[in-house]
Amino acid sequence: MSGTPGLKETPLSSYYTGRRARFYNTRWRTYTRKTLAEVQATIDFPALHRVPERLVRPARILDVACGTGVLLKWLLEQVPGTEAYGVDASADMLEQAGAVLKNQLHVHLERAVVGAGETAGLRYAPESFDLITFTNALHDLPEPGATLAGLKRLLAPGGQLVMEDFARRKRPFPWAAFEWFVRRVEGGQGHASTLAEAQSLCEQTGLHVSCGKAFTVNWLWHAWVLRASASS
């Protein structure tokens, strides 16, 4: 199931380091609480609970760009006995995730950069996961279509991909200046999508979107969430 990919240093991984990584949960507490609540509401939990009977094995979850492990911890509380995997480009963020999840069984954390390739640059076997979560990271991908196509191949039959990210704002919001600022701070791509664009990207890569929602986090941040599965 697992293996550590050859890791390349990226602007994304260099941002979440040191003091900024240690205070990430404090600095982004409100944003994280609101966005992950929408993610949690979008996951098809009955489908996850049926996996052991349907496939005669525990459900498997992969959290891509898992950060400090907040979402993985919550998922393990909702679906006990799950095999949980988390990958992130930042060693400092993963260190915090390891502390949060240290008492959880069947948890595997690895430092890896998600990208293009057959399985999104991750060394997992195709059709491994019943749920893949991918939050607040699509905007940083240089090749989002190729990455989503790779994540699709990692979905087991009947599996689901739940994705969330901040959304591009419409005028009169000064989006161009805001996007430039995000690029300067994160050092990544900084190109946000609308819900409609994210849904279209999924469909182009062979993912069927079963539900999606645009929502407001606060006066500054708008976001979206969707659930998709591999098209039959």
C-alpha positions in Angstrom: 0.0 0.0 0.0 2.6 2.6 1.0 5.9 3.9 0.0 7.6 7.3 0.1 7.8 9.0 -3.3 10.9 10.8 -4.4 10.4 14.2 -2.9 11.0 17.5 -4.6 11.2 20.7 -2.7 8.4 23.0 -3.8 7.2 26.6 -2.9 4.2 25.0 -1.3 6.3 22.8 1.1 8.6 25.7 2.0 5.7 27.9 3.1 4.3 25.6 5.8 7.5 25.4 7.9 8.9 26.5 11.2 6.9 29.0 13.3 4.2 29.4 10.6 3.6 25.7 10.7 3.5 25.6 14.5 0.9 28.3 14.7 -1.1 27.2 11.7 -4.1 25.8 13.6 -4.3 29.0 15.7 -4.0 31.4 12.8 -6.5 29.5 10.6 -8.9 28.2 13.3 -12.1 29.9 12.1 -11.4 29.2 8.4 -10.5 25.5 9.2 -13.6 25.0 11.4 -16.0 26.4 8.8 -14.5 24.7 5.7 -14.0 21.3 7.3 -17.6 21.4 8.6 -18.7 21.6 4.9 -16.3 18.8 4.0 -17.7 16.6 6.7 -21.3 17.3 5.6 -20.4 16.3 2.0 -18.9 12.9 2.8 -21.1 9.9 2.2 -20.6 8.2 5.5 -23.2 5.4 4.9 -21.1 4.3 1.9 -18.0 4.1 4.1 -19.7 2.1 6.8 -20.8 -0.4 4.1 -17.2 -1.1 2.9 -16.3 -3.9 5.3 -19.3 -5.9 4.3 -19.1 -5.0 0.6 -15.4 -5.5 0.1 -14.5 -7.7 3.1 -11.8 -5.3 4.4 -11.7 -2.1 6.5 -12.5 1.1 4.8 -9.4 3.0 3.6 -9.1 6.8 3.7 -6.4 9.0 2.1 -6.1 12.7 3.1 -4.0 14.5 0.5 -2.3 17.6 1.8 -3.4 16.5 5.3 -1.6 19.3 7.1 -1.8 19.0 10.9 -4.1 16.0 10.8 -7.3 17.7 12.0 -9.5 16.2 9.4 -8.0 12.7 9.6 -8.5 12.7 13.4 -12.2 13.6 13.0 -12.7 11.0 10.2 -11.2 8.3 12.4 -13.7 9.2 15.2 -16.6 8.9 12.7 -15.5 5.6 11.1 -13.6 3.6 13.7 -11.3 0.8 12.4 -10.6 2.7 9.2 -7.1 2.4 7.6 -6.1 6.0 7.4 -3.3 7.5 5.2 -2.1 11.1 5.2 0.4 12.8 2.9 1.8 16.3 2.9 4.7 18.1 1.5 5.7 19.8 4.8 7.6 17.8 7.4 6.7 20.4 10.0 3.0 20.0 9.4 3.3 16.2 9.4 5.1 16.4 12.8 2.0 18.0 14.2 -0.2 15.5 12.6 1.8 12.7 14.1 1.3 14.2 17.5 -2.4 14.6 17.0 -2.8 11.0 15.7 -0.2 9.2 17.9 -2.8 7.2 19.8 -4.7 6.2 16.7 -4.3 2.7 15.3 -3.8 2.0 11.5 -2.6 5.5 10.7 0.2 6.0 8.1 1.6 9.5 7.5 4.1 10.2 4.7 5.9 13.2 3.3 5.1 13.4 -0.4 4.3 15.9 -3.0 1.1 15.3 -4.9 1.4 16.0 -8.6 0.8 14.5 -12.1 1.4 10.9 -13.1 -0.5 7.7 -13.1 -1.5 8.0 -9.4 -0.9 11.7 -8.8 2.7 11.1 -8.0 1.8 9.0 -5.0 3.1 5.4 -4.6 -0.2 3.7 -3.8 -1.8 1.0 -5.8 -4.7 1.9 -8.1 -8.1 1.4 -6.6 -6.8 1.6 -3.0 -9.1 4.1 -1.3 -12.8 4.4 -0.5 -12.5 8.0 0.4 -9.9 10.6 -0.7 -10.1 14.1 0.8 -8.3 17.0 -0.8 -8.8 20.3 0.9 -7.4 23.8 0.4 -4.8 22.7 -2.1 -6.2 22.6 -5.6 -5.2 26.2 -6.2 -1.5 25.3 -5.8 -1.4 22.6 -8.4 0.5 23.3 -11.6 -1.4 20.6 -13.5 -4.7 20.2 -11.6 -6.3 18.1 -14.3 -3.5 15.5 -14.3 -3.5 15.4 -10.5 -7.3 14.7 -10.4 -7.0 12.0 -13.0 -4.3 10.4 -10.8 -6.5 10.6 -7.7 -9.3 9.1 -9.6 -7.2 6.0 -10.3 -6.6 5.7 -6.6 -10.3 5.4 -5.9 -11.6 1.9 -5.2 -14.9 0.8 -6.8 -17.6 2.9 -5.3 -15.0 5.3 -3.8 -15.5 9.0 -3.4 -13.3 12.1 -3.7 -14.3 15.0 -1.6 -12.6 18.2 -2.5 -12.7 21.8 -1.0 -10.8 25.0 -1.7 -11.2 28.8 -1.5 -13.1 30.3 -4.5 -12.3 33.1 -6.8 -14.4 36.2 -6.0 -16.3 38.3 -8.5 -16.1 42.1 -9.0 -16.2 44.5 -7.3 -13.9 42.4 -5.1 -10.3 43.3 -6.1 -9.5 39.6 -6.9 -6.4 40.2 -9.1 -4.6 42.0 -6.2 -5.8 39.4 -3.7 -4.5 36.5 -5.9 -1.2 38.3 -6.3 -0.9 38.6 -2.5 -1.7 34.9 -2.0 1.0 34.0 -4.5 3.5 36.2 -2.6 2.6 34.7 0.8 2.4 31.0 -0.2 4.9 31.0 -3.1 2.7 28.6 -5.1 0.4 28.9 -8.0 -2.3 30.8 -6.2 -4.9 30.3 -8.9 -8.3 29.8 -7.4 -11.3 28.2 -9.2 -15.0 28.7 -8.9 -17.3 25.8 -8.1 -18.4 25.6 -11.7 -14.8 25.4 -12.9 -13.9 22.7 -10.3 -16.9 20.7 -11.4 -16.0 21.0 -15.0 -12.4 20.0 -14.3 -13.6 16.9 -12.5 -15.9 15.9 -15.4 -13.0 16.4 -17.9 -10.9 14.0 -16.0 -13.6 11.3 -15.8 -15.0 12.1 -12.4 -18.7 12.3 -11.9 -19.7 15.1 -9.5 -22.7 14.0 -7.4 -23.0 17.2 -5.3 -21.3 20.6 -4.9 -21.8 23.7 -2.8 -20.5 27.2 -2.8 -20.4 28.9 0.6 -19.1 32.0 2.4 -16.5 31.6 5.1 -16.3 35.2 6.1 -16.2 38.7 4.4 -12.8 37.9 2.8 -12.9 34.2 2.0 -15.4 32.4 -0.1 -15.1 28.6 -0.8 -16.7 25.6 -2.4 -16.9 21.8 -1.8 -17.9 18.9 -3.9 -18.1 15.1 -3.9 -17.1 13.1 -7.0 -16.7 9.4 -8.0 -15.0 7.6 -10.9 -17.4 7.6 -13.8 -18.5 4.1 -14.8 
